Structure formats: structure tokens, C-alpha cells
């Protein structure tokens, strides 16, 4: 038996442990789908140390990214310590798997891309096989970022991306198109959801992102005020809550400050990565509107219409695919947003498109399983 065959670990890499519902969903689906493919595996997580879904004793948080987050040490020390510890984890593993999310981007500099490249390079040096499943790629702004991406793709036996925007960034490589992993979540099906009720008034689920600037916050507050005046109900959905980084709560607080004196208080919901909890949270929601990609994914899966507010290419891609309206975060105004929401109130996502997304998402795991046969 080779040394690699004796290893039982699988290092799952993503933005886990950041208090983000979308990343918790990606982790939940990845573990559920990989367990039957990799029996007896231990899933070691590359995570930031915050609360994670309870997925069983075979899922082991390492908190390793907390080394990089620790501002009490200088950056060179953190980098060297992280490299030493990640190499130790990889020596226990036979696979490094990037489990969805926009893990490849250079919109805040090259540090993230360089780190992903380093991890891939270490894995190949240590005899660890590498795969990327249903990943997103931001609109890369630099030649170095594009070079690093190609180096990562070259080191992966399988590089599967979730949408056409990501595939365009990988032009000329072996990257293949699938879909976001969450669409493969067998625990959540449209049959679980209350059937959409046609007519007005509507219940609107709103999601935001810390990337919302003052102008976006003002436009959203004006939209909420007008929705309420027209008899609609608005629910704030918190997709990210963290004690250490900017989160949705602060954005909703800023919106509430601009709604001071409004006659109706707005309910706040914090869904967790659990199918019954998701169904309950969305049961009375007619339309989902906002900046959170996985809010739109869940809307599609639960057969709800949605409107995207675009701050990353993944938002415009899912809206284009399901023929739902979207507006640029930097330029939209409340009148156009309100009109879009009211125009699509009775339009459910196409069931054939949803089935296609489910099949493509499942292809991530079927293709991975084929590597082992």
C-alpha cells in the first residue's frame, strides 16, 4: 500500500467558518455528496474558526485560516506559520478539494490568488491530488491573477466552474462548466415549499452585502419605505453575521436608521444550513430580492421569483440563466427595483432550468467519482 493510499484525510478548502450561510450550504452539500464517494474519509476543513454546521465526527474544523486573520502578528510570520500548518494538514490527506464559492479573485489584491496557488503547489509537491468543484471565478483584473489561475487549473485533475462568467475567465484551460454545488442539495426540494401565492400584497425577502455603499443603502431604504406604503411586507434575511468582519447586520442597521419613524418594524431572519429551517424561513416569502447569490439560489430551488442587485458576476449570471431581472448595485434606483419586483411577482423560475441546474450541480460529484474508478 502506498503512503498516499494510507492517508484518510480530505482537505476541503473554502470560505468556511466566516459566519456566512452560503458557505455553510456549500460545505453541507459537499460533505453529503462526497461521503459515499470517499468512504471512511476524514474531512479536514480549511476554515476561519467561527461556528460551522454540525455535520458529524468525520468533519473536523482546523481553524487554520485564523492564523492569517490574527492581526497581533506581522504578515510574514502569519504567512510562514500558515504554510507550515497547511503542509502538516496536507500530509494527512489524499485529496485537496476546493468546494465551491468564489475562491479565485483579485478584486482586493493578489494575496488571495497567490495563497490558493501556494496551497495547490504544496499539495502537488506532497503527492496530494487536487480538484475544484463548482467554483466561482471573479472578473480577474490583473495579468498576474490570470497567470496564477492558470497555474491552479493546471495542478487540478478536475476544475469545474459554476457559471459562464467563471468559464470565460478560464478560457483556453481544461475548465468545464457545471453549476453551483447547492443546486445538488437533495435535502431541499420544491415539494418542501409552500406553493407561491399569486396577487398582492407581497412578502419580499431582502438580502444585502457589506459591499453595499452609502448610495446603495439609501436606495434600498427608499425601496423598503415605498414597498411598505404599497402594502407589501419586507423581511430582512441575514446571510452573514460575524464578530470579526463586516457583515449584513451593519447594513440592515444602516437601512433601519434611514427608516426611522416608519410605522411597521421589519422582521429579521437568520436562516441556518438546515433544510427544514430553510423551508420554514422562506415559507411565507413570495419574492427574494438582493445582493446574496445563495439567496437567489434558494429562491430558485424553492420556486420563488427573484431580483438580483449586482456587485459580482455571479449575481448577473444566475439572473440571466433564470431570466430574472437584475440591477447594478452602483447605479440602480428604487423606482426601477420596485417595478422589477412587482413585474415578476407571478413569475416562477422555469422548472426545466431548475432541473438542468440540479443535473449540472450533481455532475461535479459524478465527475469527481469517475476519477476514482
Secondary structure as GFF3:
##gff-version 3
##sequence-region A 1 373
A	DSSP	alpha_helix	3	6	.	.	.	ID=ss1
A	DSSP	beta_strand	9	16	.	.	.	ID=ss2
A	DSSP	alpha_helix	21	35	.	.	.	ID=ss3
A	DSSP	beta_strand	42	47	.	.	.	ID=ss4
A	DSSP	beta_strand	59	61	.	.	.	ID=ss5
A	DSSP	alpha_helix	66	69	.	.	.	ID=ss6
A	DSSP	alpha_helix	75	90	.	.	.	ID=ss7
A	DSSP	beta_strand	93	104	.	.	.	ID=ss8
A	DSSP	alpha_helix	111	125	.	.	.	ID=ss9
A	DSSP	beta_strand	129	137	.	.	.	ID=ss10
A	DSSP	alpha_helix	143	155	.	.	.	ID=ss11
A	DSSP	beta_strand	158	161	.	.	.	ID=ss12
A	DSSP	alpha_helix	164	169	.	.	.	ID=ss13
A	DSSP	beta_strand	176	177	.	.	.	ID=ss14
A	DSSP	three_ten_helix	181	184	.	.	.	ID=ss15
A	DSSP	three_ten_helix	190	192	.	.	.	ID=ss16
A	DSSP	beta_strand	203	207	.	.	.	ID=ss17
A	DSSP	alpha_helix	214	229	.	.	.	ID=ss18
A	DSSP	beta_strand	233	237	.	.	.	ID=ss19
A	DSSP	alpha_helix	248	258	.	.	.	ID=ss20
A	DSSP	beta_strand	267	269	.	.	.	ID=ss21
A	DSSP	alpha_helix	275	282	.	.	.	ID=ss22
A	DSSP	beta_strand	287	290	.	.	.	ID=ss23
A	DSSP	alpha_helix	293	301	.	.	.	ID=ss24
A	DSSP	beta_strand	305	310	.	.	.	ID=ss25
A	DSSP	alpha_helix	313	321	.	.	.	ID=ss26
A	DSSP	beta_strand	326	328	.	.	.	ID=ss27
A	DSSP	alpha_helix	334	343	.	.	.	ID=ss28
A	DSSP	alpha_helix	351	372	.	.	.	ID=ss29
###
